[in-house]
């Protein structure tokens, strides 16, 4: 059996190496390294894939979130509601823009933002909601959008972990994550389901005016060279990364299907154990692209399991060990811990097993065998 990796980018690259090298050579020979044809082609292809009017590439996923918020012209002190159980970038950009993050609890089934908690957190200062499609699982966008419409709020999707997932509405209609709110942001960090070989990100929207405004922001506030109409930043997707992403986009559905197959096998092997809660998924698995395969370990020592797996050559991760409301950078005095019962429990229980499109059945069965051996 080959060594087990948390993410196996080398094996994935080997399968597409010729295409990637050809695409990179095209960029080098063109010398169009900034906003060249490779970037425009990737933008157009991703728009078609998602079914969204506008994709605005940028330098990384954190920039994408920040620029999406900048595009909404919020004022310092405006409140933005988001999940307490997620990566810090989501709240980081809110704070950087001198907005006020309002952290709320998550659903214990999906780990995503709890719509009931959103409703309870809204004040006259609330201006936006940032749902995160955590670990590749779609948030309850129909409920979130209904709340946003009722209270005249913006919805900014954090789609850094969910690209390629499909949301199904109650009427049976479907749409890709990243196209469900007013604006969305994603990351192309190498370990993502659609990952570059360096940093990269993008913003999505169907709003023509917002797209135009954001296109200026990402390029120093310029719509015409050396004429700065708005305050902007320098955040552009490198043409080399765009060329790589353009190759990998063709395989995104395949990669996601392989992840789903791995997740289903994990669940078949682990799902009956009384100390394990496997990830929730819809019957057809379309709503989850398994950026991570994250278990809850109930009434057992999660950290000891981490050590045991590492000792047996199995990498794993704890995403995330500290809730945002307890992080030094974002902690508020007199925080009411009773508002975060689910998050406070999850940080003690979650463990993410290796998950990528190159996992073999042999590797999955070995990993599951070791998890069960520890819990026996």
Secondary structure, DSSP 8 states (H G I E B T S, - for coil): -----SS-HHHHHHHHHHHHHHHHHHHHHHT--BS-HHHHHHHHHHHHHHT-SEEEEES-HHHHHHHHHHHTT--TT-EEEEESSS-THHHHHHHHTT-EEEEE-B-TTT-SB-HHHHHHH--TTEEEEE-B-GGGB---HHHHHHHHHHHT-EEEEE-TTTTT-EEE-TTS-EEETTSSSSEEEEE--TTSSS--SS--EEEEES-HHHHHHHHHHTBTTEEETTEE-S---B---BHHHHHHHHHHHTTHHHHHHHHHHHHHHHHHHHTT-TTEE-----TT-TTB--SSEEEEE-SS-HHHHHHHHHHTT--EE-TTSS-GGGSTTT--TT--GGGGHHHHHHHHHEEEE---TT--HHHHHHHHHHHHHHH-
